[in-house]
């Protein structure tokens, strides 16, 4: 594909199938928890630290566990892969865990058991994500191929992540399914089965078509600390830290939506298929735009896109708490996706500009880990704040976007030499 190493394309397709499986659960789990098929803990009238314990909060916790454990474990599984010089075995192990836990969802009978399955699934994902990315990096024959490899890989991954929720809504809504001999398969169990198939397709592709490159084990570093204050300029905060905080707040804004599936559907008078389309709009807009925006940021500069992307993020998130129809919500979500595309690729490029020789992995991991934590925190934030009103989670998300905009404007310099000035607010080096 456009000169890309065949093995990278295979990894991209495998990651796409796995992403479809994982994104299925973002749509299915909230419906499953709210369906009455699970025994829920008594929560009526209860509060934790003054926060009302609602069904939405329970859903948010179930969704967030994966991201929290995944993000915490990734530095350790990535370092283990570096030290042993092996990638494939850890990818396959993680995919097996994802497949087995997807089966387990259909067997659990209580909310507490579902949390255990979700936690194990998060740890399994931690073996897949950093090792797959490391393997894509290993397969680059020259530095000039690395950007293209990651572009193909990320595009397919995001296509899978965006496509999965649409299919999940259709699968759940079309159930139950009649099977031979009078058996019946519920829409939920069918969706869990599709998630299993996705993990097994990835497993098969990696097993048959991928081999570890001939690289030796590395002496991975122990220091995972992140600089907060900037010692190299007049700015107060370290620019990579600021980019990480901006990425964190952006990811939280993306993940607010998932927990509120039932309230959104009731408010807009729609079904799970509509919700799946709306959820996917952010990802699909990002898929379409990340490459052209990334190339434009190489010509114009990083800071203009960071600034205007975060400025656009504020009304895009706030509008989701105000609209009352499916089409306006879809439009708001598409604008949300445009703003994410304007921020994420230029933020990674800016961090890459800042990174010293041999430090790009450590530097860029600040942003990828921040994104993972944001997708884990977002469902909890929306679940906790929904009890105060439908608008509140989205208003808080818009406030976080405003805070990120302030940090970028005041603490980030243009990192691309020779960038074109776009307005006095974002002059290179201002």
N, C-alpha and C positions, 0 to 999 in steps of 0.2 A: 504494500500500500504506500504509494508515493516514495518508494525507496526505503521504507522502514523495515528493519530486521523482522523476518517472519516470526521469530520467537517473541518479539515485543507485541506483534499483532495478536499472537495466541494468548499472551498474558492479558492483553487488553480485552479480548473476547471473554476470557475466563473471569476477569474482574467484572465485566459487564453482567455476566450471568449471576455472579455472586451478589452484585449490587441490586439486581432485580429481586433476588431472594430477600435481602435485608430490608429493602424499601417496602416490600410487601408487608412486613410486620409493622411498619409505622402506621399503616392504614388499618391493618387487621386487629392488632392488639387493643387499641382503644375500643373498637366495636366489641371485641371478645370480652373485655373487662366489664363493659356496660350491658352486655347481653343477658345477664342473669344466669349464665351457664357455670359461672365460678362462684364459690362461696366467698363472699367479701367480709372483711373484718367489720365489726360494728363501728360506724364512724358518725352516725347522725348526732349532730350537736357537739361533737368533739372538736378540740382545738389543740394544736401543738405550738407552743411559744406564741400564742395569740393568733395563729394562722388557722382559719377554719379547715377542717379535714373534709374535703369534698370528693366526689367521685372523680372530678377532673384532676385533683391532686394525686389520687391513687394512680390514675392513668399516667400522669406526668412522671411519677416515680418509676413505674414499670418501663416507660420509654427511656428514661435517663440512665438507668443502671448500666445499660450496654455502653453508652458513651463514656461514663465515668470510669468504669473498669478498663475499657478499651484504651482510653487516653493515659491512665495511670500505668498500665502495663507495657505500652508500646516502647518506651525507652529501654526497658529491660529485655524484651524479646528482640528488639532491633540490635542491641549490643550482643546478645547471645548469638544471633545470626552472624554478626561481624566476627566474633571471636572464633567461631567454629568454621567460618568460611562456607557455610551451607545455607541455602535458601529453600530449596524445593521441599525438603522434609518438613520444615516448619509450616510452609504454606499448606501442604497436604494435611498435616495434623490439624491446623486451624479449620480447614474446610470440613473435615470429618466432625469436629466439634459442632460447627454450625449446622450440619445436616442432622446430627443426632438430637440436638436441642430443638430443632424445628419439629421433629417427630414428637418430642416430649410435650410440646405445647398442647397437642391433641389429647394427651393422657392426664394432664394435671386437673385437679378438681377444686383447688383453692387458690386464692390470690397470692398467699404466701409461697406456695409451691411454684407459681408462675414467676415470682421474683427470683427464686433460686435458679430456675431455668434461664431466665434473662441474664443473670449475673454470669453463669457459666458460658453463655453465648458471647458475652462481651469479652471474656478472657480468650475465647477461641478466636474472635475477630482480631485480637491484638497480635496473634501469630501470623495472620494473613496480611494485614495492611503494611506494616513497615518492611516485612521481608519481600513482599511483591514489589514495592517501590525500589528497594535496594537491588533486586534482581534486574529490574528495568534499567537502573543505573549501571549495573555491571555489564549489561549487554551492549552498551554504547561503545562502538569501536573507536570513536574519536570524540573529542569535546564538541565538535560541530554537529554531532548526531544527537546529543543528549537532549537538547530542547525539543527536537522533533519527536523523539521517543516518548518523552513525557507528555507532549501535546496529544499524540494519538492515544496514549494510555488514559489520560484524564478525560478525553472526550468520550471514549467508550464507557468509562466508569460512570460518568454523569448521565449518559444516555440511559444506561441501565437503572440508575437511581431515579431518574425522572419517569421512565416508562413503567416501572414496577407498581407505583401507587394507582395508576390508571387501570392496569390489569387486575390489581387486588380488589378495587371497588367493584369491577365487573364480576369477578369470581364469587365474591361474597354475596352480592345482590342476586346473582342467578341461582344460588343454592336454595334448597337442598337438591342433590343430584341422585337420581335413581340408578342403582347398581343391579347387576344380575342377582337372581335368587331373592328378590325382594329387599335387598339391603339398601340403605339410604346413607348418602354422604353429605354432611352438612356443609354449608358454604365456608364456614371457618376451617373445618378439617381439610377441605379442598384447597384452601389458600395455604395452609401449612404444608400440604403436599407439594404445591408449586414451589414453595421456598426450599423444600428438600431437593427437588429436581434441579433447581438452580445451583445449589451447592454441589450436587453430584456431577452436573455438567462441567463446572469449573474444575472439580477434582479430576475428571477424565481428561480434559484438555491439558492440564498441567502434567499429569502422570505420563501421558503418551507422547507429548510433543515438546516438553521442556526438560532440559538438563542443566545442572549447575555449571556455570563457566569455570574454567580452570584458574581459580584465584585462591590465594593462601588465606589462612586465618589472620585476622587483624588484631592488633593490640588496642581495643577500644578504650577510650578515655572514661574516667570515672566522674568528672566534673560535669554536672547537669545544671549548674546554677545559671541564672539569667540576670544580667546587669539591669538595674533599674535607673540609676542616676547616670547622667552623661558626663564623663570626665574629659571629653575631647573637644567641646565647643561651649558656647555661651548658653546653649539650651539646658534646661533643668533635667529632662528625662532622656534616657538612652533611646535612640530612634527605633531600634529593633523592638524594645519593650513597648513603645508606643504603637508600633505596627501590630504587635501581638495583642495589645488591649483593643485596638480597633477591630481586629479580626475576631476576637472574642465577642465583642458587642454585636458585630454583624451576624455571627453565627447564632447568637441568642435570638436575634430578630427573626432568623429563618425558622428556628425550631419552636417558636411560640405557637405556631399554627397547629402543629400535629396533635397536641393534647386536647384541643377544643373541637374535635370533629363533630361530636353530637350537638353541642351548642351552636356551632356554625351552621350545621344542616338544619336545625330547628329554626334558627333566625332567618335563614335564606330560603327556607321551604324547598330543600333539595335532598338528594340521596347521596350515598357514598361514592357513586361514580363521579358526580360533579365535584365532590370534595377531592377525589383523587386527581382530577384534571387541574383543579386550583392549586393543590399542593405541588404538583409537578411543574407548574408554570414557572416557578422561580428557577428550578434546575434547568429546564429546557431553554429558557431565555439565556441563562448563563452558558449553556453548551454552545448556542449559536454565536454568542458575542465574545466569548473569552479570547479566541484567537485574533479576530480583528482589533479588539481593544488592546490586547497585549502588544500587537505590532505597532499600533498607534502610539502606545506609551513608550515604545522604543524610539519614536521619532519626536513626539511632542514633549515627553517627560512623564514622570510618575505622579508628581504632586497634583497637577490639574485633575487627573482622573480620580485620585484619592479624595480630593476636596469635593468635586461636584458629584461623585458617586455617593459619598456620605450625606451630602446635602439632599440628594434625591431620595435617599433611604428614609429620611425622617417622615415626609408626607406619605410615602408608599406604605410604611408600617402603620402609621396612624389611621390611614384610610380603611384598613382592614377591620378596625373596630367600629367604623361608622357606616359602612355600606350595608344595604338591606336586600340586595338581589344577587343572584349567581353571576351574572355578567359583569357588574361593577367589581365584584370580588375578584373575578378572573383578571380583569384589567389591572387592579391594584397589585395582584400577585405578579403579573408580567412586568410591571414597572419595578417591583421589588427585585425581580431577577435581573433587570437591566442594571440597577444600582449595585447589586452584588458583583456582576461582571466588571463593572467600572472600578470596583475596589480590590477584588481578590487578586487578579493577575498582576496589576501594578504594585500591589503591596508585596507580593512575592518577588517581583523584579527589583523593587527598592531594597528589600532585605538582601537580595543577591548582590546588588551593587555595593552594599555596605560590608558584606562578608569579606574577611581577609582570605588569603590563599590557604586552602586546606580547611576552612572553617564553614563552608557553605552548608554542609549537612547540619551542623549544630545550629547555625543561624536560622536556616529555614524551618527547622523543627520547632522553633518558638511559635511560628505562625500556624503550622499544621496541628500542633498540640493545642493551641488556643482555639482553633476551629473545632477540634474534637470536644473540648470541654464546653464550648459554647452550645453545640448541638445537644449536649447532655444537660446543661443548666437550663436551656430554654423551656423544655417541657415542664420542668419543676416550677419555673417562674410563672408560666401561664396557668398551671394547675393551682398554685398557691394564690395568685391574684384574681383568678376568675370569680372567687367568692365575693369580691368587692364590686363586681360589675363587669359586663362583657367588654367594655372599652378599656378597662384598666390595664390588662396585660399589654395591649398594643400601644397604649399611651406610654407605658414604662419602656417598651422597646424603642419607641420613637425618641424618648429622652436619652436612652443609651446611645442611639445613633448621633444625637446632638452632642453628647459628651465626647464621642469619638471624633466628630468633626472639629470640635474645639481643640482637642489634643493634636490632631494632624496639622491644623492651621498654625498652631503656636509652637509645636515641638519638632516638626519634620521639615528638613531642607530638601530641595530637589537634589536627587542623587545621580541623575543622568547628565553627564557633561554635554554641553551644546544643546540642551533642551530648548524648545521654542517657548517663549513667554506667552501665557494665556491669561491676561488680566493681571492687574496689580496685586490681587490677593494671592496669586500663586506664582509669582516670578521666581525663577530658579535661584535658589540660595537666599530667598527672602527670610 
